[in-house]
């Protein structure tokens, strides 16, 4: 916007300069020291006073998230995709798995152990936005790893087009309860500070359906009555502790593309971004929406990967094929019994 020959600065850039400037940082440090005297805090991991994350626990969190790894092997509800760079082997029996097909690739910053889970839960659910720094750094490492190993440069009409990072949308009720969206907070901080991988940009292309719209969608597509009831109830209290079948029912047709999603996402490479991977049901739902909008989903990135409800720990696959994935034909999909 230009007025009288003078360019009006972007308000967000002005705010960034203020917040990141030295006077503000000195003032914030003084206020934090005063608050520590009046309202002392304690480390979210060990309970040490006067800090939300003490130096030893901060170091433990950094070590736990310093080496991103492939985590899809432990997530049983991820969509099956074609791995095109894996050469087909000899003819196999009807019940033998085909090595050219596999779950959607997922890169995790760390495992959902004590150090990682304690920091994530405090940041997400207990208002510890002061922990955004270390969590943001962990997410950035996984994003860079994923873009480097999962993406291929594709020339578009204007040259090579950036890969789109699509965050899993948070629920409006969760945002109201917390006062912020943890995942969007991390990604927006990375975006403002230039911390996103080169050749990547954010694209919020997915949103949650209303409960009524979701029930109608399930029933129109031939879903069972119990699936419609699950859609109406929604994932109250989150999905922690639920099994694979219940998680899939909870997110069944729970999301849709935004109004302009097809125009933004069609024929574009996308990577889904979420906080925690368990069974992969939520990532699978976002994958369904993106594919319906014409996007190519290369994989997903999470901050932490946990063991599956069956108790099997995630592990790094021995091979890491470069991934230009396609949706598996209907006849090749594995039926996990989740609808």
C-alpha positions as CSV (number, residue, x, y, z in Angstrom):
1,X,0.0,0.0,0.0
2,X,1.4,3.4,-1.1
3,X,0.2,6.8,0.1
4,X,1.6,10.1,-1.0
5,X,4.7,8.5,-2.4
6,X,5.6,6.8,0.9
7,X,5.4,3.1,1.4
8,X,3.6,2.1,4.6
9,X,5.5,-0.7,6.3
10,X,4.0,-4.1,6.9
11,X,2.6,-4.1,10.5
12,X,3.8,-7.6,11.1
13,X,7.4,-6.6,10.2
14,X,7.2,-3.6,12.5
15,X,6.0,-5.8,15.3
16,X,8.8,-8.3,14.7
17,X,11.4,-5.6,14.8
18,X,10.0,-4.4,18.1
19,X,9.7,-7.8,19.7
20,X,13.1,-9.0,18.5
21,X,14.9,-5.7,19.2
22,X,17.4,-5.3,22.0
23,X,15.3,-2.9,24.2
24,X,12.4,-5.2,24.2
25,X,14.5,-8.2,25.0
26,X,16.1,-6.4,28.0
27,X,12.7,-5.3,29.3
28,X,11.3,-8.8,28.8
29,X,14.2,-10.3,30.7
30,X,13.7,-7.9,33.6
31,X,10.0,-8.6,33.7
32,X,10.7,-12.4,33.6
33,X,13.1,-12.0,36.6
34,X,10.5,-10.0,38.5
35,X,7.8,-12.6,37.7
36,X,10.1,-15.4,38.9
37,X,10.2,-13.7,42.3
38,X,6.5,-13.1,42.5
39,X,5.2,-16.2,40.7
40,X,8.0,-18.7,40.7
41,X,7.9,-21.3,37.9
42,X,9.4,-24.8,37.9
43,X,11.0,-27.0,35.2
44,X,8.3,-29.0,33.4
45,X,10.5,-32.1,33.5
46,X,12.4,-32.1,36.8
47,X,10.7,-29.5,38.9
48,X,13.7,-27.2,39.4
49,X,12.6,-23.7,40.4
50,X,12.8,-20.4,38.4
51,X,12.7,-21.8,34.9
52,X,10.3,-23.6,32.7
53,X,13.0,-25.8,31.3
54,X,16.3,-26.0,33.2
55,X,19.6,-26.3,31.3
56,X,20.1,-30.1,31.9
57,X,16.5,-30.8,30.8
58,X,16.8,-28.5,27.8
59,X,19.9,-30.4,26.8
60,X,18.1,-33.7,27.2
61,X,15.3,-32.4,24.9
62,X,17.8,-31.2,22.3
63,X,19.5,-34.6,22.3
64,X,16.1,-36.4,22.0
65,X,15.2,-34.4,18.9
66,X,18.6,-33.8,17.3
67,X,18.4,-36.7,14.8
68,X,15.1,-36.9,12.8
69,X,14.2,-40.3,11.6
70,X,11.6,-42.1,9.5
71,X,8.7,-43.1,11.7
72,X,5.9,-44.5,9.5
73,X,6.6,-48.2,10.3
74,X,4.9,-47.8,13.7
75,X,1.7,-46.1,12.4
76,X,-0.9,-48.6,11.3
77,X,-3.5,-46.2,10.0
78,X,-1.4,-44.2,7.6
79,X,-2.5,-44.4,3.9
80,X,-0.7,-46.9,1.7
81,X,1.1,-45.3,-1.2
82,X,3.3,-46.3,-4.1
83,X,7.0,-46.1,-3.6
84,X,8.0,-45.6,-7.3
85,X,11.8,-45.8,-6.8
86,X,11.6,-49.3,-5.3
87,X,12.0,-51.8,-8.1
88,X,9.4,-54.5,-8.2
89,X,10.7,-57.9,-7.2
90,X,9.8,-61.4,-8.5
91,X,6.3,-62.8,-8.5
92,X,5.0,-63.2,-4.9
93,X,2.2,-65.1,-3.3
94,X,-1.3,-63.6,-2.9
95,X,-0.7,-62.9,0.8
96,X,2.9,-61.6,0.5
97,X,3.3,-57.8,0.9
98,X,4.5,-56.0,-2.3
99,X,7.7,-54.0,-1.5
100,X,6.7,-51.3,-4.0
101,X,3.9,-50.2,-1.7
102,X,4.1,-48.9,1.8
103,X,2.8,-46.4,4.3
104,X,3.1,-42.7,3.7
105,X,6.6,-41.6,4.7
106,X,6.7,-39.6,8.0
107,X,9.8,-37.8,9.4
108,X,9.8,-37.4,13.2
109,X,12.1,-35.1,15.2
110,X,12.2,-37.4,18.1
111,X,10.5,-40.3,20.0
112,X,7.6,-39.6,22.4
113,X,9.7,-40.4,25.5
114,X,9.7,-38.5,28.8
115,X,11.8,-35.6,27.8
116,X,9.9,-34.9,24.5
117,X,6.4,-35.7,25.8
118,X,6.8,-33.5,28.9
119,X,7.9,-30.5,26.9
120,X,5.2,-31.0,24.3
121,X,2.4,-31.4,26.7
122,X,3.5,-28.3,28.7
123,X,3.7,-26.3,25.5
124,X,0.4,-27.5,24.1
125,X,-1.9,-27.9,27.0
126,X,-0.5,-25.9,30.0
127,X,0.2,-22.5,28.5
128,X,4.0,-22.8,28.4
129,X,4.4,-20.7,25.2
130,X,7.8,-19.9,26.6
131,X,8.8,-23.4,25.4
132,X,8.1,-22.5,21.8
133,X,11.8,-21.9,21.1
134,X,13.1,-25.5,21.7
135,X,10.0,-27.1,20.2
136,X,10.3,-24.8,17.2
137,X,13.9,-25.9,16.7
138,X,13.0,-29.6,16.8
139,X,10.2,-29.1,14.2
140,X,12.6,-27.1,12.0
141,X,15.1,-29.9,12.0
142,X,12.5,-32.5,10.9
143,X,11.1,-30.1,8.2
144,X,14.6,-29.6,6.7
145,X,15.2,-33.4,6.8
146,X,11.9,-34.1,5.1
147,X,12.2,-31.5,2.3
148,X,15.7,-32.6,1.6
149,X,14.9,-36.3,1.3
150,X,11.2,-36.5,0.2
151,X,11.0,-33.7,-2.3
152,X,12.0,-33.4,-5.9
153,X,12.2,-30.1,-7.8
154,X,9.3,-29.9,-10.3
155,X,9.3,-27.2,-12.9
156,X,6.1,-25.3,-13.1
157,X,4.8,-22.5,-15.4
158,X,7.0,-20.0,-13.5
159,X,9.9,-22.3,-12.8
160,X,10.4,-24.6,-9.8
161,X,7.4,-24.3,-7.5
162,X,7.9,-24.5,-3.7
163,X,6.6,-27.5,-1.8
164,X,3.6,-26.6,0.4
165,X,3.7,-27.4,4.1
166,X,0.1,-28.1,5.1
167,X,-0.5,-28.1,8.9
168,X,-3.1,-30.4,10.4
169,X,-5.9,-27.9,11.5
170,X,-6.6,-27.4,15.2
171,X,-10.1,-27.5,16.5
172,X,-11.8,-24.2,17.3
173,X,-12.7,-25.5,20.7
174,X,-9.1,-26.3,21.4
175,X,-8.0,-22.8,20.3
176,X,-10.5,-21.2,22.6
177,X,-9.5,-23.3,25.5
178,X,-5.7,-22.7,25.0
179,X,-5.9,-19.2,23.6
180,X,-3.6,-20.2,20.7
181,X,-3.0,-22.9,18.1
182,X,0.3,-24.6,19.1
183,X,1.2,-26.0,15.7
184,X,0.4,-22.7,13.8
185,X,2.3,-20.8,16.4
186,X,5.5,-22.8,15.7
187,X,5.1,-22.7,12.0
188,X,4.4,-18.9,11.9
189,X,7.4,-18.3,14.1
190,X,9.6,-20.3,11.7
191,X,8.1,-18.5,8.7
192,X,8.7,-15.0,10.2
193,X,12.3,-15.8,11.1
194,X,13.1,-17.4,7.8
195,X,13.5,-20.8,9.4
196,X,11.4,-22.8,6.9
197,X,13.4,-25.0,4.5
198,X,14.4,-23.4,1.2
199,X,11.8,-24.1,-1.4
200,X,9.0,-24.6,1.1
201,X,6.0,-22.4,2.1
202,X,3.0,-22.6,4.4
203,X,-0.4,-23.4,3.0
204,X,-3.4,-23.8,5.4
205,X,-5.6,-25.7,2.9
206,X,-7.6,-27.9,5.3
207,X,-10.3,-27.2,7.8
208,X,-12.6,-29.1,10.1
209,X,-16.1,-29.9,9.1
210,X,-19.1,-29.1,11.3
211,X,-20.6,-32.1,13.1
212,X,-23.8,-32.0,11.1
213,X,-22.0,-31.8,7.8
214,X,-19.7,-34.6,8.9
215,X,-22.6,-36.9,9.8
216,X,-24.3,-36.2,6.4
217,X,-21.1,-37.0,4.6
218,X,-20.6,-40.3,6.4
219,X,-24.1,-41.5,5.8
220,X,-24.2,-40.3,2.1
221,X,-21.1,-42.3,1.4
222,X,-22.6,-45.5,2.9
223,X,-21.1,-45.3,6.4
224,X,-22.6,-47.3,9.3
225,X,-24.8,-45.7,11.9
226,X,-22.1,-46.2,14.5
227,X,-19.7,-44.2,12.3
228,X,-22.3,-41.5,12.0
229,X,-22.6,-41.4,15.8
230,X,-18.8,-41.3,16.1
231,X,-18.7,-38.4,13.7
232,X,-21.4,-36.5,15.7
233,X,-19.7,-37.0,19.0
234,X,-16.3,-36.1,17.7
235,X,-12.9,-36.7,19.5
236,X,-13.9,-35.3,22.8
237,X,-10.9,-35.2,25.1
238,X,-8.5,-35.9,22.3
239,X,-7.5,-39.3,21.0
240,X,-4.9,-40.2,23.7
241,X,-5.3,-43.9,24.7
242,X,-7.7,-44.8,21.9
243,X,-7.1,-47.8,19.6
244,X,-6.6,-47.8,15.9
245,X,-10.2,-48.4,15.0
246,X,-11.6,-45.8,17.3
247,X,-9.1,-43.2,16.1
248,X,-10.0,-43.8,12.5
249,X,-13.7,-43.5,13.4
250,X,-13.1,-40.3,15.3
251,X,-11.5,-38.5,12.3
252,X,-13.6,-40.2,9.5
253,X,-14.6,-37.4,7.1
254,X,-13.9,-34.8,9.8
255,X,-12.0,-32.4,7.5
256,X,-12.5,-30.7,4.2
257,X,-10.6,-28.4,1.9
258,X,-10.9,-24.6,2.4
259,X,-12.9,-22.6,-0.1
260,X,-10.0,-22.0,-2.4
261,X,-8.1,-25.2,-1.7
262,X,-8.4,-26.7,-5.1
263,X,-7.0,-23.6,-6.8
264,X,-4.1,-23.5,-4.4
265,X,-3.3,-27.2,-4.0
266,X,-4.1,-28.8,-7.4
267,X,-0.9,-30.3,-9.0
268,X,1.2,-29.1,-6.1
269,X,3.7,-31.1,-3.9
270,X,2.6,-31.1,-0.3
271,X,4.0,-32.3,3.1
272,X,1.6,-32.6,6.0
273,X,2.7,-31.2,9.3
274,X,1.4,-32.4,12.7
275,X,2.7,-32.5,16.3
276,X,2.5,-36.2,17.3
277,X,2.2,-39.4,15.3
278,X,0.5,-42.4,16.9
279,X,-1.6,-44.5,14.5
280,X,-1.5,-42.0,11.6
281,X,-5.3,-41.6,11.5
282,X,-5.3,-37.8,11.5
283,X,-2.6,-37.6,8.9
284,X,-4.6,-40.1,6.8
285,X,-7.6,-37.9,6.9
286,X,-5.6,-34.8,5.8
287,X,-4.0,-37.0,3.1
288,X,-7.5,-37.8,1.8
289,X,-8.6,-34.2,1.6
290,X,-5.4,-33.1,-0.1
291,X,-5.6,-35.9,-2.7
292,X,-9.2,-34.9,-3.3
293,X,-8.0,-31.3,-4.1
294,X,-5.6,-32.7,-6.7
295,X,-2.4,-32.4,-4.6
296,X,0.5,-34.8,-4.5
297,X,1.3,-35.7,-0.9
298,X,5.0,-36.6,-0.5
299,X,4.9,-37.4,3.2
300,X,4.4,-35.9,6.6
301,X,6.5,-34.3,9.4
302,X,5.8,-34.6,13.1
303,X,7.6,-33.4,16.2
304,X,7.3,-36.8,18.0
305,X,6.3,-40.3,17.1
306,X,5.0,-42.6,19.8
307,X,4.4,-46.3,19.9
308,X,1.2,-47.7,18.4
309,X,-1.7,-48.7,20.7
310,X,-0.7,-52.3,20.1
311,X,2.6,-51.6,21.9
312,X,5.0,-51.7,18.9
313,X,7.6,-49.1,19.0
314,X,8.3,-47.1,15.9
315,X,11.7,-47.8,14.3
316,X,13.7,-46.5,11.4
317,X,13.3,-48.5,8.2
318,X,16.5,-49.8,6.8
319,X,15.9,-48.2,3.5
320,X,14.8,-44.7,2.7
321,X,13.6,-44.5,-0.8
322,X,13.1,-41.1,-2.4
323,X,9.4,-40.6,-2.5
324,X,7.2,-39.2,-5.3
325,X,4.2,-41.0,-4.0
326,X,0.9,-41.8,-5.6
327,X,-2.3,-43.0,-4.1
328,X,-2.5,-46.8,-4.0
329,X,-5.3,-48.2,-6.3
330,X,-8.4,-49.3,-4.4
331,X,-7.7,-53.0,-5.1
332,X,-4.2,-52.8,-3.6
333,X,-5.1,-51.2,-0.3
334,X,-4.8,-53.1,2.9
335,X,-8.1,-53.3,4.9
336,X,-7.2,-52.5,8.5
337,X,-10.8,-53.0,9.6
338,X,-11.3,-49.3,10.4
339,X,-13.8,-48.5,7.7
